[in-house]
């Protein structure tokens, strides 16, 4: 999760993390009342995160994981996840996003076939959250510090060091992984359908979107759809659509747009006063104030290519 420039909050990411020959990138995320959430998304890369300050809640697939300073999170590719904080709270984290090909997942060797490829395709499910009480935590914590040091200081051969550290991390987590076939098939089906809905919302956020329309796309009745959506995304469907639209509007202002009316309409808001009210509620300032005093940091949602 990053807090710098502001690309699209598409649920499936379009950004490239790192260089094509070395697909690894470090990100820092800061959430506060002004920016209280990273909405549900997924990407083709894995991510390894340390919470460095504050408290937050990770929604990963259908489960919630409260996270505190020092906690570690490992999220493999394609896994739906979001982050929220309580009102008045804050959170800071450091994250390393890397493609499994960096570790040789595409190579036809036994390590790739037995471990890396299954992990990359959700056939092996690791523990997502490591707290100090987890048996793997001490070694995982040391590995995170080693990754951070090598990435930032870049000694000779740092690329090899980083690859070795991530391979050690995966080897460390393997005894605690479970096979995907132990998970109920209904969970996998729900995840697939929710991802489809999120992708549809990202493509059509500027259009009129209704719960009945989105529920029908999943072949769910409205009540069941709303319950499943909130379970996996961490907020109601209408709240999620509003957040996507507000994020799009903020990105438009940061890219140089100066007309609140035009931006509100392009983001899917039909009522200007409602747009003003919700924008201020989310970002702590009116659109005009946001244009005149743009934030120096802005939460970036990692989503995939």
HELIX and SHEET records of a PDB file:
HELIX    1   1 UNK A  100  UNK A  103  5                                   4    
HELIX    2   2 UNK A  110  UNK A  111  1                                   2    
HELIX    3   3 UNK A  112  UNK A  116  3                                   5    
HELIX    4   4 UNK A  117  UNK A  120  1                                   4    
HELIX    5   5 UNK A  137  UNK A  153  1                                  17    
HELIX    6   6 UNK A  158  UNK A  174  1                                  17    
HELIX    7   7 UNK A  180  UNK A  182  5                                   3    
HELIX    8   8 UNK A  185  UNK A  204  1                                  20    
HELIX    9   9 UNK A  211  UNK A  217  1                                   7    
HELIX   10  10 UNK A  222  UNK A  233  1                                  12    
HELIX   11  11 UNK A  237  UNK A  254  1                                  18    
HELIX   12  12 UNK A  260  UNK A  266  1                                   7    
HELIX   13  13 UNK A  272  UNK A  283  1                                  12    
HELIX   14  14 UNK A  287  UNK A  292  1                                   6    
SHEET    1   A 2 UNK A   2  UNK A   3  0                                        
SHEET    2   A 2 UNK A 299  UNK A 300 -1                                        
SHEET    1   B 5 UNK A  24  UNK A  31  0                                        
SHEET    2   B 5 UNK A  91  UNK A  98 -1                                        
SHEET    3   B 5 UNK A  46  UNK A  54 -1                                        
SHEET    4   B 5 UNK A  72  UNK A  75 -1                                        
SHEET    5   B 5 UNK A 129  UNK A 130 -1                                        
SHEET    1   C 4 UNK A  37  UNK A  41  0                                        
SHEET    2   C 4 UNK A  81  UNK A  84 -1                                        
SHEET    3   C 4 UNK A  56  UNK A  60 -1                                        
SHEET    4   C 4 UNK A  63  UNK A  67 -1                                        
SHEET    1   D 2 UNK A 124  UNK A 125  0                                        
SHEET    2   D 2 UNK A 178  UNK A 179 -1                                        
END                                                                             
